[in-house]
């Protein structure tokens, strides 16, 4: 399964401190913890001795300790201590399953199997003129591809986000350009008339959008409203969508915000994004089938859907099978 060779976000870095942290990815249970050097580790959340959840244990002396019999595991997964046999030296076969893990964009990323795909990029991460923060997580009863496709879709703005990102009487979508990229696709020349395009909007605005799919379950949008329509001069923002596919039709979602605002409280910035996504969520969870159909004949399409149609073709060409049908 190609999805197992990709990097996936499983937890916010700030949540992983001294105690083990339980997570889930591609229908597998994972435990995250920090070793004596503070480095993040990721194991299968199952002790190889009697199958107990390691996430119920503790970190002791830089080792992960099972809650059932106290077996202790080093950072590489090797069991190094069995309390019932204090003089026993566990062989190499006595080990927990260890996964690759990295920290980026405020999240812990796990790869279940070896691969060469990079982490989804976010160019705004390195822009010192933009403030970064996480919004989420949101647990959504929808497949990851359905959520990405919704993120790329502008023609729902006037209905799902009426009074915010759109209006029914201004729902027309101008033509835009879509091109393939090594990580997915890029859509440019996208425009939307929006009553309140962001937290600091002072007037309705024509907003320029650019979308980029940066991996099968990740995307970035950049939006710039017309001048003079925000309280913050030179307002611009980039929003990255990162999804952890928990199961075929269950996902955990984070947004990485990069905004030209260093003054508003985190809570206010998150509140705007929260409002928008919780308008999307019930619609996403209502879609049938829950998985995204890759056969373009399974659902109807128009020119306004060219980004989502290109996304479906990209998934099919990439061999993605998780969350699609």
C-alpha angles and dihedrals in degrees: 000000000000092000090069090062093057128088114251131186111240107166144001110265091227091062095059108081127131101328125070113263122217118219139164132220132173091348092308126115117232135185122209123199142155123245128216090283092051092250117148117246131187125202136169104270093241128091109230090221104063104344100256119155109265089203087072090061131073142247109251126175091348092306132106110242123205113233093221108055101357097248108168124217128200124223092271092055096255116140107236103173136035108185094202088059105034094177095046119111107210113227123234090266090066097083142121119239108264126205132196113257135183138178120230139140089013091299139102111238124201132193115197096197134023116274144144101237112121126230112274106272127235111187093190090063090081096044107109090196092065126070116226130211140149126246118197154327103230120182108215129187092222136089119267093244092053088055094049091049091052089052090055094047120098101171093076093060096092093051110032094033100031111166091017116053097003152359131230092234091054101043098122115121119214118220116274138182128257125189133176119247132186090262099039125290146322125219117198137173090044116155134183133177107227132185091204113009097172146000093278100045114141097176140011111280146191103241127201115219133192121187129195128183105215098180139348092282102025137073142165131214126194118196132185121183121211115274119275097026099098135061090228113071113233093012115184134152143187122203123195120202115210121182131190109205101221095174137343092282102018127079142173114219134201131179121208107207122204109183139167092240125099096165110057115089116257089244093060093048092048092045093063093050090044091054092051097046096044087056088055097044102074091047091049091050091050096056118113127237093035090213119069113256111230094190101093089211092063094076134022122261138193135186088268088065097055094117093052092044089052089049091055091050090049092052091049093049090048093055095242112168104162113095095005137092 
